[in-house]
Amino acid sequence: MTFSALLILAFGMSMDAFAVAIGKGAALQRPQLREALRTGLIFGVIETLTPLVGWSLGQFRYPLRCPLGSLDRFYPALLFRRTYAD
């Protein structure tokens, strides 16, 4: 992973964390410390596992992608079409 890709990923994850913090803060009137720590722990674990799962699936999928060559760029378009066709 290049440094620029890592920066883009970090920026996207931080924007996600900021949006969740705003939403959760708006939903709670007077959060207690225990609730804040619980929410932070749950969200931190999810934000840690998300890129790891994606990386693991990419590593598993890489040998399957090689025989198709340049057709791999069309996968997202096919998935989008299949999902939203109806």
C-alpha positions in Angstrom: 0.0 0.0 0.0 1.4 3.3 -1.0 1.7 6.3 1.3 -0.9 8.2 -0.6 -3.4 5.3 -0.4 -2.8 5.1 3.3 -3.5 8.8 3.7 -6.7 8.5 1.7 -7.8 5.6 3.8 -7.0 7.4 7.0 -8.9 10.5 5.9 -11.9 8.4 5.0 -11.9 6.5 8.3 -11.5 9.7 10.3 -14.5 11.3 8.5 -16.5 8.3 9.3 -15.5 8.4 12.9 -16.4 12.1 13.0 -19.8 11.6 11.5 -20.6 8.8 14.1 -19.4 11.0 16.9 -21.6 13.8 15.9 -24.6 11.5 15.5 -24.0 9.7 18.8 -23.4 12.9 20.6 -26.7 14.4 19.3 -28.6 11.3 20.3 -27.5 11.3 23.9 -28.6 14.0 26.3 -26.1 13.6 29.1 -23.9 10.6 28.4 -22.1 9.0 31.4 -18.4 8.1 31.2 -19.2 4.4 31.0 -21.5 4.9 28.0 -18.9 7.1 26.3 -16.1 4.5 26.8 -18.3 1.6 25.7 -19.3 3.5 22.5 -15.7 4.4 21.8 -14.5 0.8 22.4 -17.1 -0.7 20.1 -16.5 1.9 17.4 -12.8 1.6 17.7 -12.9 -2.2 17.3 -15.1 -1.9 14.2 -12.9 0.7 12.7 -9.9 -1.5 13.3 -11.4 -4.6 11.8 -12.9 -3.0 8.7 -9.6 -2.4 6.9 -8.2 -5.7 8.1 -11.1 -7.7 6.7 -10.9 -5.8 3.4 -7.2 -6.4 3.2 -7.6 -10.1 4.0 -10.3 -10.5 1.4 -8.1 -8.7 -1.2 -5.2 -11.0 -0.4 -7.4 -14.1 -0.8 -9.0 -12.8 -4.0 -5.8 -11.8 -5.7 -4.9 -15.2 -7.1 -8.5 -15.5 -8.5 -8.2 -12.1 -10.3 -5.0 -12.8 -12.2 -6.4 -15.0 -15.0 -9.0 -12.4 -15.9 -6.4 -9.8 -16.5 -7.8 -6.3 -17.3 -11.4 -7.3 -16.8 -11.1 -6.7 -13.0 -11.9 -3.0 -13.4 -15.4 -3.9 -14.5 -16.4 -5.8 -11.4 -17.8 -2.8 -9.5 -19.9 -1.8 -12.5 -21.3 -5.3 -12.7 -22.1 -5.5 -9.0 -23.7 -2.1 -9.1 -25.8 -3.1 -12.1 -26.9 -6.3 -10.5 -27.7 -4.7 -7.2 -29.8 -1.8 -8.5 -31.2 -3.2 -11.7 -34.6 -3.9 -10.2 
